[in-house]
Amino acid sequence: YTAIDKSFIEPVRSGKNAIQLYNKGKIFSEQTMVAIVPIMKTDAITGKKNFLGAAAALRSLPQIRYIQRNIVAIITIAQLVAWLVAFMVSYIITRQITNPIKKMRVAAQSIASGNFKERIPITSHDEIGQLASSFNSMTEALSELETMRSSFVSDVSHELRTPMTVISGFVEGIVDGTIP
């Protein structure tokens, strides 16, 4: 490394890191990045740092660019995989939330058409499970109200039929002439 510029090496002796780019030429066959890190030892008595030597690393610029491209490719692939995993997880969670709501929608349509026996299975104890429980309670109450309504209509129609039968009998008797 005698051909390396001395002004580049001197700061290393004082304990500073040095990085320099050398163009293709008489020292290196390709454009090359050179990094030098000092190796220092602190004197136990005086606390002064003494320069022992230096560690040098060099790599051609094409190799550095190749490594950079590989790192970018790895990061891109990792991001794509992370996005795919995030999408799959969010899809699964969304399905877990929306499926019970879809079942409630179908059950509500069934109840609206008069099927009060429809119930939603409670599969969790979270807000969706509480909603399903409330929905089932509402369906039970509607079923009881429908039973009461049917009974009331039946009773009213029976109660109205009895006087109507009597009135109808009188009208027939008047028309026949049996009742003056």
Beta strands, then each sheet from edge to edge (+ up, - down):
strand 1: 18-22
strand 2: 32-42
strand 3: 49-60
sheet 1: 1+ 2- 3+
end
